[in-house]
Amino acid sequence: MNSYDVAIIGSGPGGYVAAIRCAQLGLKTALIEKYSTLGGTCLNVGCIPSKALLDSSHHYEDAVKHFEEHGIDIPGDIKVNLKQMIARKQSVVDTTTGGIDFLMKKNKIDVYQGLGSFKDATHILIKGEEETEIEAKNTIIATGSKPSNLPFITIDKERIITSTEALKLKEIPKHLIVIGGGVIGLELGQVYKRLGADVSVIEYMDRIIPTMDSGLSKELNKVLKKQKFKINASHKVKSVERVGDEVIVKADNKKGEEVEFKGDYCLVSVGRRPYTDGLNAEAAGVTLNDRGQIDVNENLQTSAKNIYAIGDVIKGAMLAHKAEEEGVFVAETLAGQKPHIDYNLIPGVVYTWPEVASVGKTEEQLKEAGVAYKTGQFPMRALGRSRASMDLDGFVKVLADKTTDEVLGVHMVGARAADLIAEAVVAMEYRASAEDISRMSHAHPTFAEAIKEAALAATGDRALHV
């Protein structure tokens, strides 16, 4: 029987990064993955393939709507080759997952293919083509999450689908009904809207992206409506039925009236749930809470002292980069180091166009906590760079402590917001004030100038270009 210092169950961003860091720190490491490719949801059916399709569809939309204005004339009709678009997406996935294979070999990590389940706290059975048993002094559970569903919806994976199926459709929907106005639903909805589908979004809460700052929600709602999305907030779905090639969704609006939606595809994107199926956690003394999450302490230690859990399977935002930070945290803890994670500084991003990004406290959270704050906001359309690229929608908002001027939150909608948010994370990690940001030179012309201008606005209505 092979013995290891650390075994990691699950090879998503949390799991494979934890494995690499453990190996770097001199720990003998095993990685267990039940699927044939490494990378988990993110690399195979999540972050990476969805961004590939978002980029491809964005290029198509630019060709159809904007090339002529840029002085680019293309003879003949511009057509979508969905088969090639999906194939390119898959090649991106294959290259990326292959890169994880390389990293495992480079770091001398033993990879086991099969379902990992606990025999006890130090022994793991791996059921693949044949059954293997390994021994591990410590184990990191990184089994991730699966798409959630509503109890009355039957996912047939043909017309009533999850995000997994939406990444490999063989035709462009005529009318895609999206249940859930969160990140996944809006991103995939935008892919198919650009390619020619009508898209109706049905959201239970009173606004889309309900966990983010309400200002971002309001701005994105305005932008998507301009793109001809049909947004239906405060709607409670009560039935989803397939009749032949048609899907009929019935919902109650905020007045309690029944509304019916008919489309040829229905994407169910109502969040994700922790995945622990087949783990046999109880055999190792690992307890789960009533939400199916694994309980952990501040060191990400489960109720079994030698077993840790990270990523989507524990509390907190279900984000790949959160899982990565937690993977590194556990590896360094096992090696006797003193790492830290500030969960307030884990950024959130929606990869629609314009992109949406956020870090720190929202205005709603600051009001609820009774924190006195000031706001500085700057519109993207006031930037020369935005006019040059025709990306005029959005804004940057900086929230700062009214007394100390420390930045408490940064929220933005706009081109490249997913990349720009890193500046806010760095500033807040070092407890910068709004004035600190406002006094740093930002290259011109760039989208990043909006952050400086919003910080200037927060220090006392000093924005220069509005």
Disulfide bonds with the S-S distance in Angstrom:
none
